[in-house]
């Protein structure tokens, strides 16, 4: 199984075992104890430079840590850790020095929890078609609209929110006219309704409505009308770290099935001695290792400053396919026990369904690979 060289996470599985994640998921609770411990170690600031209180590590380091943690069953509960790091990438790259000083040290220790609020009912993968508007009034912007699938809305302190400051018909091109704002989640005019879901129950997901919400002019991140440029810096690493979630979850499934196959005896010997059990697990372990290497390669490209867009989609697509096969096979190996909640597999299976649609759908990932990787005509 994969080793991890990020010392800050090595003892976390012993502090937060499988039973902890089962309890958090079953009760629908945010993992407060885990988050406090992560903050103490500055893990929410993995990618934040040391000068702003972070660990100053790379996306490759974050990938290793995520694979390691999810290999021990925490699954999508790492979301707040990822959202803080992705948000910090945007602020560090495109924000003002005042914004860096204000947000990065607090994001690094988990005092602030920041997510992305981009998606709308009719603009999922088609980000540029969002309808939420921000109108300049004096030194403020007044925002109106609705955002879908806002994760962790009850615990997040801030969101990076995209709104249209120039109507699409008046923008020079479709990618212009969007502006990125830091939104304080205590702002007047915000309301929320929860969206019950099949998994990822460690945080609440819902609809966020904005009615005449005022945001200061100084809370614009990046250039006015060019928010897509600021946001785009986090798109590839976001896909890469979710590929890491898939890889780690696949390893968790394979590890669970292997342990059971060594102990469960049928016809006088462990079921792991039969090739009908061995071959599928060995094949999936091979595929998972390939997914891990794809993910690390994509992270290395990003860390070197290269174009990692195709590599990120390759990793996210392939890892997401592998994890479904791995968890399904693990359930089969465990038989009736795999169907029980105490195995941990059904929870992880529910959680990883998220990877079918985010942070990029499997279909759109393939379309992007076809266009940018193979040079085929654009299909979307």
SETILUM-431883 format. One record per residue: residue in three letters; x, y, z of N, C-alpha, C in turn. Coordinates in pm, whole numbers, padded with zeros to 5 digits, always signed. Layout:
ALAXYZXYZXYZ;...
***
This chain:
UNK+00083-00119+00000+00000+00000+00000+00088+00125+00000;UNK+00031+00234-00051+00104+00358-00067+00151+00412+00068;UNK+00271+00466+00070+00325+00531+00189+00307+00681+00177;UNK+00311+00750+00289+00297+00896+00290+00417+00955+00362;UNK+00473+01059+00305+00590+01122+00364+00557+01258+00424;UNK+00429+01291+00433+00388+01417+00495+00367+01390+00643;UNK+00465+01425+00725+00467+01385+00865+00348+01439+00944;UNK+00293+01552+00901+00184+01614+00976+00056+01531+00979;UNK+00043+01431+00891-00082+01353+00886-00065+01209+00931;UNK+00056+01166+00961+00081+01024+00980+00005+00961+01096;UNK-00018+01034+01204-00087+00976+01319-00236+01007+01321;UNK-00288+01078+01223-00429+01115+01225-00523+00994+01218;UNK-00492+00889+01138-00583+00774+01137-00596+00706+01273;UNK-00492+00709+01356-00503+00650+01489-00584+00739+01583;UNK-00578+00869+01560-00657+00962+01642-00804+00964+01599;UNK-00827+00943+01470-00964+00947+01415-00987+00820+01333;UNK-01017+00710+01403-01032+00580+01335-01163+00572+01257;UNK-01183+00457+01196-01301+00435+01112-01430+00460+01189;UNK-01432+00423+01315-01554+00440+01395-01591+00588+01408;UNK-01492+00677+01410-01520+00820+01419-01594+00869+01295;UNK-01547+00826+01178-01610+00870+01052-01748+00810+01036;UNK-01766+00687+01085-01900+00627+01082-01997+00709+01167;UNK-01950+00750+01285-02035+00828+01374-02069+00963+01312;UNK-01971+01030+01255-01996+01161+01195-02095+01152+01079;UNK-02079+01049+00999-02168+01031+00885-02310+00997+00929;UNK-02323+00902+01021-02455+00858+01066-02532+00969+01135;UNK-02460+01054+01207-02527+01161+01282-02535+01291+01202;UNK-02472+01295+01084-02474+01415+01002-02403+01532+01067;UNK-02295+01503+01137-02221+01606+01210-02094+01648+01138;UNK-02064+01775+01144-01935+01824+01097-01826+01771+01190;UNK-01715+01720+01137-01611+01661+01222-01527+01768+01295;UNK-01586+01826+01397-01524+01939+01467-01388+01903+01526;UNK-01379+01786+01589-01253+01747+01654-01142+01731+01550;UNK-01176+01669+01440-01079+01651+01332-01035+01787+01277;UNK-01132+01877+01258-01100+02008+01202-01010+02088+01296;UNK-01038+02081+01426-00952+02152+01522-00810+02098+01519;UNK-00798+01966+01509-00664+01907+01504-00593+01944+01376;UNK-00666+01945+01265-00606+01987+01138-00560+02133+01146;UNK-00642+02218+01207-00605+02358+01223-00481+02375+01308;UNK-00471+02295+01415-00354+02303+01502-00226+02269+01425;UNK-00240+02181+01326-00125+02140+01245-00110+02224+01118;UNK-00200+02319+01099-00202+02409+00983-00224+02334+00852;UNK-00296+02224+00858-00326+02148+00737-00422+02221+00643;UNK-00515+02304+00694-00595+02382+00600-00512+02482+00522;UNK-00387+02501+00564-00295+02591+00495-00180+02518+00429;UNK-00207+02396+00385-00106+02317+00315-00034+02399+00208;UNK-00113+02468+00125-00059+02536+00008-00032+02685+00033;UNK-00057+02730+00154-00034+02871+00187+00113+02892+00223;UNK+00176+02993+00165+00318+03016+00197+00341+03036+00346;UNK+00459+02996+00392+00493+03009+00534+00487+03153+00581;UNK+00512+03248+00491+00508+03389+00529+00368+03433+00571;UNK+00266+03357+00531+00128+03388+00571+00075+03285+00670;UNK+00164+03208+00730+00122+03116+00835+00089+02976+00790;UNK+00110+02946+00662+00079+02812+00612+00199+02719+00616;UNK+00183+02600+00561+00291+02502+00558+00380+02519+00436;UNK+00332+02592+00335+00415+02617+00217+00447+02493+00138;UNK+00356+02396+00137+00381+02271+00065+00321+02278-00076;UNK+00338+02169-00149+00296+02164-00289+00165+02087-00304;UNK+00106+02097-00424-00012+02016-00454+00023+01868-00447;UNK+00144+01833-00487+00188+01694-00475+00187+01646-00331;UNK+00231+01731-00238+00226+01697-00096+00081+01679-00050;UNK-00006+01768-00095-00147+01759-00057-00209+01631-00111;UNK-00174+01593-00232-00223+01468-00290-00182+01349-00203;UNK-00056+01344-00164-00009+01235-00078-00088+01228+00052;UNK-00109+01344+00113-00181+01349+00240-00325+01304+00224;UNK-00391+01349+00117-00531+01314+00094-00545+01164+00068;UNK-00456+01108-00013-00460+00964-00038-00443+00887+00092;UNK-00350+00931+00173-00323+00864+00300-00445+00868+00393;UNK-00503+00985+00409-00618+00998+00498-00739+00920+00449;UNK-00768+00928+00319-00885+00859+00267-00863+00708+00261;UNK-00738+00663+00258-00709+00521+00262-00754+00460+00395;UNK-00769+00545+00496-00814+00497+00627-00961+00529+00653;UNK-01034+00566+00547-01179+00566+00557-01248+00698+00583;UNK-01176+00811+00579-01246+00937+00607-01321+00987+00484;UNK-01286+00939+00367-01361+00971+00245-01375+01119+00219;UNK-01496+01160+00183-01520+01300+00145-01525+01394+00265;UNK-01501+01344+00385-01495+01432+00502-01375+01527+00494;UNK-01283+01501+00402-01169+01592+00385-01208+01718+00308;UNK-01335+01730+00266-01375+01843+00183-01333+01980+00238;UNK-01361+02013+00366-01320+02147+00413-01170+02171+00403;UNK-01092+02065+00421-00947+02076+00406-00912+02115+00262;UNK-00981+02055+00167-00956+02084+00026-01007+02222-00012;UNK-01126+02259+00039-01184+02387-00001-01101+02504+00051;UNK-01046+02493+00172-00959+02600+00222-00834+02614+00137;UNK-00777+02500+00098-00654+02506+00019-00679+02558-00122;UNK-00791+02518-00183-00821+02568-00317-00852+02717-00313;UNK-00925+02761-00212-00955+02903-00198-00828+02984-00175;UNK-00738+02929-00096-00613+03002-00068-00528+03016-00194;UNK-00535+02918-00283-00463+02930-00410-00510+03052-00488;UNK-00642+03070-00492-00699+03183-00566-00659+03316-00502;UNK-00673+03324-00371-00642+03450-00303-00494+03482-00312;UNK-00409+03381-00295-00265+03406-00302-00221+03449-00441;UNK-00285+03392-00544-00248+03421-00682-00308+03554-00730;UNK-00436+03578-00699-00507+03690-00760-00551+03798-00662;UNK-00543+03770-00533-00590+03866-00434-00493+03980-00412;UNK-00540+04083-00343-00454+04194-00305-00371+04154-00183;UNK-00269+04232-00154-00189+04203-00035-00273+04216+00091;UNK-00365+04309+00092-00454+04324+00207-00539+04199+00226;UNK-00588+04142+00115-00666+04019+00124-00581+03903+00171;UNK-00459+03895+00123-00369+03787+00169-00346+03797+00320;UNK-00319+03917+00367-00293+03937+00509-00416+03907+00594;UNK-00533+03939+00540-00657+03920+00615-00700+03774+00619;UNK-00692+03705+00506-00753+03573+00496-00655+03456+00512;UNK-00538+03463+00452-00452+03345+00447-00411+03293+00585;UNK-00368+03378+00679-00331+03323+00811-00448+03255+00882;UNK-00569+03306+00863-00686+03248+00930-00735+03123+00858;UNK-00719+03119+00726-00750+02996+00653-00653+02885+00692;UNK-00528+02920+00714-00424+02822+00743-00451+02745+00872;UNK-00507+02811+00971-00531+02745+01100-00676+02701+01116;UNK-00756+02717+01012-00894+02671+01018-00988+02764+01090;UNK-00940+02883+01130-01031+02982+01191-01136+03025+01090;UNK-01094+03041+00967-01187+03065+00857-01203+02937+00778;UNK-01325+02911+00734-01352+02802+00642-01413+02865+00516;UNK-01349+02845+00404-01391+02910+00281-01419+02807+00173;UNK-01529+02827+00102-01563+02738-00009-01587+02817-00136;UNK-01622+02744-00240-01653+02807-00369-01804+02806-00389;UNK-01859+02919-00430-02001+02930-00459-02016+02978-00602;UNK-02022+02883-00693-02022+02913-00836-02150+02860-00903;UNK-02183+02735-00877-02287+02663-00949-02426+02722-00928;UNK-02506+02722-01035-02646+02764-01029-02733+02657-01093;UNK-02863+02673-01082-02956+02570-01131-02934+02538-01278;UNK-02906+02639-01358-02894+02618-01502-02751+02639-01551;UNK-02656+02638-01460-02517+02657-01502-02426+02574-01414;UNK-02427+02444-01438-02338+02355-01364-02200+02357-01427;UNK-02179+02268-01525-02051+02264-01594-02028+02390-01678;UNK-02138+02452-01722-02128+02574-01802-02122+02696-01709;UNK-02005+02712-01644-01989+02816-01542-02016+02955-01598;UNK-01980+02978-01722-01985+03112-01779-02128+03161-01802;UNK-02228+03074-01784-02366+03114-01808-02439+03153-01679;UNK-02365+03178-01571-02430+03211-01445-02512+03339-01457;UNK-02618+03347-01375-02713+03458-01382-02703+03553-01263;UNK-02641+03512-01154-02628+03599-01037-02558+03729-01076;UNK-02613+03841-01032-02559+03971-01073-02501+04048-00955;UNK-02403+04132-00984-02344+04222-00886-02341+04361-00949;UNK-02413+04454-00890-02426+04589-00946-02355+04688-00854;UNK-02269+04771-00914-02193+04869-00836-02284+04982-00789;UNK-02278+05008-00658-02352+05120-00599-02261+05187-00497;UNK-02203+05300-00535-02106+05366-00449-01981+05282-00434;UNK-01939+05259-00310-01820+05177-00286-01852+05032-00260;UNK-01974+04990-00294-02015+04852-00270-02075+04791-00397;UNK-02087+04659-00394-02160+04586-00498-02282+04523-00432;UNK-02394+04531-00500-02517+04470-00450-02544+04345-00534;UNK-02551+04232-00466-02558+04102-00534-02696+04041-00517;UNK-02750+03991-00628-02878+03921-00627-02867+03794-00711;UNK-02924+03687-00661-02922+03562-00736-02936+03443-00644;UNK-02904+03326-00699-02919+03201-00625-02807+03105-00665;UNK-02748+03041-00567-02642+02943-00591-02686+02806-00542;UNK-02652+02703-00622-02687+02565-00589-02566+02490-00536;UNK-02595+02381-00462-02492+02289-00414-02382+02363-00337;UNK-02425+02452-00250-02329+02524-00166-02294+02433-00048;UNK-02171+02384-00046-02130+02288+00056-02086+02356+00184;UNK-02121+02291+00296-02076+02336+00427-02128+02476+00461;UNK-02248+02507+00412-02298+02645+00424-02319+02688+00569;UNK-02341+02592+00660-02366+02630+00799-02237+02649+00879;UNK-02125+02598+00828-01998+02611+00900-01901+02705+00831;UNK-01917+02725+00702-01825+02813+00629-01838+02956+00680;UNK-01725+03023+00690-01726+03165+00730-01730+03255+00607;UNK-01676+03206+00495-01670+03286+00373-01687+03196+00251;UNK-01725+03257+00141-01731+03189+00013-01663+03276-00093;UNK-01599+03211-00188-01557+03279-00310-01674+03267-00406;UNK-01737+03379-00433-01861+03380-00510-01840+03448-00645;UNK-01889+03384-00750-01882+03442-00884-02017+03505-00920;UNK-02011+03626-00971-02133+03696-01014-02103+03773-01141;UNK-02207+03799-01216-02189+03871-01341-02199+04022-01316;UNK-02090+04093-01346-02087+04239-01332-02110+04308-01466;UNK-02099+04234-01573-02137+04284-01706-02223+04178-01773;UNK-02341+04214-01822-02427+04114-01888-02353+04046-02002;UNK-02382+03917-02023-02310+03840-02123-02323+03900-02262;UNK-02439+03962-02292-02457+04019-02425-02373+04145-02447;UNK-02324+04205-02337-02241+04323-02350-02093+04295-02330;UNK-02059+04173-02291-01919+04137-02269-01850+04111-02402;UNK-01720+04146-02408-01644+04127-02532-01638+03979-02571;UNK-01632+03891-02470-01644+03747-02493-01705+03684-02369;UNK-01754+03563-02383-01834+03502-02278-01756+03486-02148;UNK-01625+03466-02156-01545+03446-02035-01522+03575-01959;UNK-01560+03689-02017-01547+03817-01949-01682+03858-01891;UNK-01679+03954-01799-01803+04001-01737-01834+03935-01606;UNK-01754+03831-01568-01769+03767-01438-01668+03826-01341;UNK-01710+03845-01215-01621+03895-01112-01628+03803-00991;UNK-01515+03783-00927-01506+03696-00810-01501+03782-00684;UNK-01584+03746-00586-01592+03821-00460-01566+03728-00343;UNK-01511+03783-00234-01511+03713-00106-01639+03753-00033;UNK-01723+03655-00007-01851+03680+00058-01847+03635+00202;UNK-01876+03726+00295-01890+03692+00437-02024+03622+00455;UNK-02022+03502+00514-02145+03424+00525-02241+03477+00630;UNK-02202+03582+00701-02293+03647+00795-02358+03771+00734;UNK-02338+03793+00606-02392+03912+00540-02544+03913+00543;UNK-02600+04033+00558-02745+04048+00553-02793+04017+00411;UNK-02910+03954+00402-02967+03923+00273-02942+03782+00225;UNK-02867+03702+00303-02842+03563+00268-02946+03473+00334;UNK-02995+03374+00260-03082+03272+00317-03047+03138+00254;UNK-03078+03031+00326-03035+02898+00284-03147+02796+00302;UNK-03147+02696+00217-03233+02580+00236-03151+02456+00205;UNK-03161+02357+00291-03077+02238+00279-03126+02146+00168;UNK-03031+02077+00104-03061+01977+00003-03019+01840+00060;UNK-03113+01761+00109-03078+01628+00161-03011+01544+00052;UNK-02910+01466+00089-02834+01393-00012-02801+01252+00036;UNK-02753+01170-00057-02732+01029-00027-02606+01002+00052;UNK-02510+01092+00046-02383+01071+00116-02318+01203+00153;UNK-02188+01198+00179-02112+01318+00222-02187+01391+00333;UNK-02229+01315+00434-02312+01371+00540-02233+01442+00650;UNK-02104+01461+00630-02021+01530+00729-02039+01681+00718;UNK-02105+01727+00615-02134+01869+00600-02266+01884+00526;UNK-02330+01999+00548-02461+02025+00487-02443+02094+00352;UNK-02529+02059+00261-02527+02117+00126-02664+02180+00100;UNK-02663+02296+00035-02791+02360+00015-02793+02464-00095;UNK-02906+02533-00101-02927+02645-00192-02901+02774-00114;UNK-02825+02864-00172-02799+02994-00110-02865+03103-00195;UNK-02952+03179-00133-03020+03289-00202-02962+03422-00156;UNK-02936+03509-00251-02878+03640-00222-02977+03747-00264;UNK-03024+03823-00168-03120+03930-00195-03062+04062-00147;UNK-03015+04142-00242-02954+04272-00212-02842+04260-00109;UNK-02756+04160-00131-02641+04139-00042-02531+04237-00081;UNK-02482+04312+00017-02380+04412-00010-02240+04358+00019;UNK-02150+04378-00077-02011+04336-00065-01924+04458-00093;UNK-01824+04479-00009-01735+04594-00028-01654+04580-00155;UNK-01622+04693-00212-01540+04697-00333-01405+04630-00311;UNK-01353+04638-00190-01222+04578-00161-01227+04426-00151;UNK-01346+04370-00157-01360+04224-00153-01368+04160-00291;UNK-01341+04239-00396-01325+04183-00531-01191+04111-00536;UNK-01191+03987-00583-01068+03909-00595-01026+03907-00741;UNK-00908+03958-00768-00861+03966-00907-00918+04087-00977;UNK-00920+04081-01108-00965+04195-01187-01117+04196-01202;UNK-01172+04315-01201-01314+04332-01228-01346+04278-01368;UNK-01454+04204-01379-01499+04146-01506-01409+04034-01557;UNK-01308+03998-01480-01217+03892-01524-01201+03787-01414;UNK-01312+03759-01347-01308+03662-01238-01279+03521-01282;UNK-01315+03491-01408-01286+03356-01459-01136+03327-01455;UNK-01056+03428-01485-00910+03411-01482-00863+03378-01341;UNK-00918+03447-01241-00880+03421-01102-00925+03282-01059;UNK-01047+03246-01095-01103+03118-01055-01031+03002-01123;UNK-00990+03022-01247-00931+02913-01326-00804+02858-01263;UNK-00735+02939-01183-00610+02892-01122-00633+02774-01029;UNK-00756+02761-00975-00784+02652-00882-00853+02533-00948;UNK-00893+02544-01074-00971+02437-01136-00891+02308-01150;UNK-00769+02318-01200-00690+02196-01219-00649+02131-01087;UNK-00595+02206-00991-00563+02141-00863-00686+02084-00793;UNK-00802+02146-00812-00925+02094-00754-00955+01955-00811;UNK-00942+01940-00942-00964+01809-01003-00861+01708-00956;UNK-00739+01755-00937-00630+01666-00894-00654+01614-00753;UNK-00694+01701-00661-00711+01655-00523-00834+01566-00510;UNK-00934+01585-00595-01048+01493-00590-01012+01358-00652;UNK-00921+01358-00747-00868+01231-00794-00798+01159-00680;UNK-00730+01235-00594-00663+01177-00477-00764+01115-00381;UNK-00880+01181-00363-00986+01124-00280-01030+00988-00337;UNK-01043+00981-00469-01083+00856-00533-00977+00748-00514;UNK-00851+00784-00532-00742+00686-00517-00739+00632-00374;UNK-00744+00722-00276-00739+00678-00137-00858+00593-00099;UNK-00975+00628-00151-01096+00550-00122-01089+00412-00185;UNK-01030+00404-00304-01010+00273-00368-00914+00188-00285;UNK-00809+00249-00234-00714+00175-00151-00781+00128-00021;UNK-00869+00212+00034-00943+00171+00152-01026+00046+00123;UNK-01094+00045+00009-01176-00070-00028-01091-00195-00048;UNK-00981-00181-00119-00893-00296-00145-00832-00347-00014;UNK-00792-00255+00072-00734-00294+00202-00837-00368+00286;UNK-00961-00318+00287-01067-00382+00364-01095-00523+00311;UNK-01104-00535+00179-01132-00666+00119-01017-00763+00140;UNK-00895-00715+00130-00778-00802+00148-00770-00854+00290;UNK-00793-00767+00387-00790-00810+00527-00896-00916+00554;UNK-01016-00894+00501-01124-00992+00520-01090-01124+00452;UNK-01031-01116+00332-00999-01237+00256-00891-01320+00325;UNK-00810-01257+00407-00706-01331+00480-00763-01403+00601;UNK-00874-01353+00653-00930-01407+00777-01046-01503+00753;UNK-01129-01474+00655-01250-01554+00630-01212-01686+00565;UNK-01254-01796+00628-01222-01928+00576-01344-01998+00519;UNK-01325-02058+00403-01428-02137+00337-01363-02264+00283;UNK-01425-02378+00308-01371-02507+00263-01228-02528+00313;UNK-01205-02483+00436-01079-02516+00502-00964-02421+00479;UNK-00982-02317+00401-00871-02222+00382-00925-02081+00358;UNK-00840-01979+00379-00886-01841+00360-00935-01818+00217;UNK-01042-01740+00204-01094-01715+00070-00992-01642-00017;UNK-00897-01574+00046-00792-01506-00029-00697-01601-00099;UNK-00708-01730-00069-00624-01829-00137-00682-01870-00272;UNK-00806-01830-00297-00871-01865-00423-00847-01756-00528;UNK-00817-01801-00650-00788-01705-00755-00908-01619-00792;UNK-01029-01670-00769-01148-01592-00796-01156-01467-00708;UNK-01091-01471-00593-01081-01355-00505-00954-01277-00535;UNK-00844-01348-00554-00713-01284-00574-00708-01196-00700;UNK-00750-01254-00812-00729-01186-00940-00801-01051-00951;UNK-00929-01043-00913-00994-00912-00921-00928-00808-00831;UNK-00887-00849-00711-00823-00754-00620-00687-00711-00672;UNK-00610-00805-00725-00480-00771-00780-00493-00678-00900;UNK-00594-00706-00984-00617-00620-01101-00656-00479-01060;UNK-00743-00469-00960-00787-00337-00914-00675-00262-00842;UNK-00592-00334-00771-00477-00270-00706-00384-00212-00812;UNK-00367-00286-00923-00285-00237-01033-00344-00109-01092;UNK-00475-00111-01117-00541+00008-01172-00535+00126-01075;UNK-00549+00096-00946-00544+00203-00847-00405+00265-00840;UNK-00304+00182-00850-00168+00234-00851-00145+00321-00975;UNK-00202+00280-01088-00192+00362-01210-00263+00496-01190;UNK-00379+00493-01125-00452+00617-01096-00372+00706-01003;UNK-00306+00646-00906-00223+00724-00812-00110+00793-00887;UNK-00045+00721-00977+00066+00780-01052+00018+00889-01146;UNK-00099+00870-01208-00157+00975-01292-00183+01101-01209;UNK-00233+01081-01088-00266+01194-01001-00139+01267-00957;UNK-00038+01192-00919+00088+01255-00879+00155+01325-00997;UNK+00143+01268-01116+00200+01332-01235+00130+01464-01263;UNK-00003+01466-01252-00077+01590-01274-00037+01695-01171;UNK-00022+01653-01045+00020+01746-00941+00159+01801-00968;UNK+00250+01715-01013+00387+01759-01042+00388+01860-01155;UNK+00306+01838-01256+00296+01935-01366+00249+02071-01315;UNK+00146+02069-01231+00096+02196-01176+00203+02264-01092;UNK+00270+02187-01007+00372+02244-00919+00489+02302-00996;UNK+00517+02246-01115+00626+02299-01198+00582+02419-01281;UNK+00454+02455-01272+00404+02567-01349+00368+02532-01492;UNK+00356+02404-01523+00319+02360-01657+00166+02356-01672;UNK+00120+02343-01794-00023+02327-01820-00065+02187-01775;UNK-00144+02182-01669-00184+02053-01612-00329+02019-01644;UNK-00390+02090-01738-00534+02075-01761-00571+01935-01810;UNK-00499+01883-01909-00530+01749-01959-00494+01644-01854;UNK-00379+01659-01793-00335+01563-01690-00434+01558-01574;UNK-00487+01674-01535-00584+01678-01425-00712+01603-01461;UNK-00758+01620-01584-00879+01550-01629-00854+01400-01643;UNK-00737+01363-01692-00703+01221-01701-00708+01156-01563;UNK-00646+01221-01466-00640+01167-01331-00778+01158-01268;UNK-00854+01268-01279-00985+01270-01217-01078+01166-01280;UNK-01078+01157-01413-01164+01061-01480-01127+00918-01443;UNK-00999+00884-01459-00958+00745-01439-00973+00703-01293;UNK-00932+00788-01200-00943+00753-01058-01088+00735-01017;UNK-01178+00818-01072-01319+00807-01038-01380+00678-01092;UNK-01334+00632-01207-01381+00504-01260-01329+00388-01176;UNK-01203+00394-01139-01140+00285-01063-01204+00268-00926;UNK-01233+00379-00858-01282+00367-00721-01419+00297-00717;UNK-01502+00319-00817-01631+00252-00817-01614+00101-00834;UNK-01522+00062-00920-01497-00081-00937-01438-00141-00810;UNK-01348-00067-00746-01280-00119-00627-01377-00138-00511;UNK-01462-00038-00487-01557-00050-00376-01659-00159-00406;UNK-01705-00166-00530-01801-00271-00566-01743-00410-00547;UNK-01618-00429-00587-01555-00559-00571-01532-00591-00424;UNK-01498-00491-00346-01476-00514-00202-01605-00560-00135;UNK-01717-00499-00172-01846-00542-00118-01873-00688-00155;UNK-01838-00725-00278-01858-00862-00324-01772-00961-00245;UNK-01648-00922-00219-01558-01009-00143-01612-01031-00002;UNK-01663-00926+00059-01714-00938+00196-01851-01005+00202;UNK-01916-01019+00087-02047-01084+00084-02151-01007+00163;UNK-02228-01079+00245-02332-01014+00324-02277-00911+00420;UNK-02156-00935+00472-02096-00840+00565-02065-00707+00495;UNK-02032-00713+00367-02004-00590+00292-02125-00501+00276;UNK-02245-00563+00289-02368-00487+00276-02405-00415+00406;UNK-02340-00456+00515-02369-00397+00645-02292-00266+00663;UNK-02351-00177+00740-02288-00047+00762-02154-00059+00833;UNK-02141-00156+00922-02019-00163+01002-01895-00192+00918;UNK-01912-00240+00795-01794-00264+00710-01731-00132+00664;UNK-01810-00025+00662-01761+00105+00614-01770+00122+00465;UNK-01793+00014+00392-01791+00020+00246-01913+00091+00189;UNK-02031+00065+00247-02152+00128+00191-02147+00279+00210;UNK-02088+00327+00319-02074+00472+00339-01981+00533+00235;UNK-01867+00467+00213-01773+00519+00114-01835+00514-00026;UNK-01913+00409-00055-01979+00400-00185-02076+00516-00205;UNK-02151+00550-00101-02243+00664-00112-02165+00795-00129;UNK-02057+00807-00056-01977+00930-00063-01918+00953-00201;UNK-01861+00848-00259-01786+00867-00383-01874+00889-00505;UNK-02007+00870-00489-02095+00904-00601-02082+01051-00638;UNK-02039+01132-00543-02013+01273-00570-01914+01291-00684;UNK-01819+01199-00698-01714+01212-00798-01765+01189-00939;UNK-01886+01136-00954-01944+01122-01087-01975+01258-01150;UNK-02006+01356-01063-02050+01485-01115-01962+01602-01078;UNK-01868+01584-00988-01785+01697-00948-01644+01653-00915;UNK-01552+01746-00920-01567+01887-00959-01578+01909-01110;UNK-01570+01802-01187-01602+01804-01330-01668+01670-01360;UNK-01773+01669-01441-01840+01543-01471-01747+01452-01551;UNK-01772+01323-01540-01693+01227-01616-01701+01255-01766;UNK-01823+01291-01811-01843+01314-01954-01767+01438-02003;UNK-01771+01545-01923-01701+01666-01963-01550+01647-01956;UNK-01504+01567-01861-01361+01536-01855-01316+01466-01983;UNK-01396+01370-02029-01362+01301-02153-01367+01395-02273;UNK-01467+01483-02276-01476+01579-02386-01354+01670-02390;UNK-01308+01711-02272-01190+01798-02265-01065+01723-02310;UNK-01052+01598-02265-00937+01516-02305-00937+01495-02456;UNK-01055+01470-02512-01065+01450-02657-01020+01574-02733;UNK-01064+01691-02684-01031+01815-02754-00886+01857-02733;UNK-00846+01869-02607-00713+01923-02576-00603+01818-02579;UNK-00638+01694-02549-00537+01589-02549-00519+01522-02683;UNK-00629+01504-02756-00625+01433-02884-00639+01524-03005;UNK-00676+01650-02983-00691+01743-03093-00817+01725-03174;UNK-00918+01660-03115-01045+01642-03185-01130+01768-03175;UNK-01231+01782-03263-01314+01904-03260-01384+01920-03125;UNK-01399+02043-03082-01470+02073-02958-01615+02024-02969;UNK-01663+01956-02866-01796+01895-02872-01895+01960-02776;UNK-01855+02064-02708-01944+02125-02609-01933+02276-02616;
***
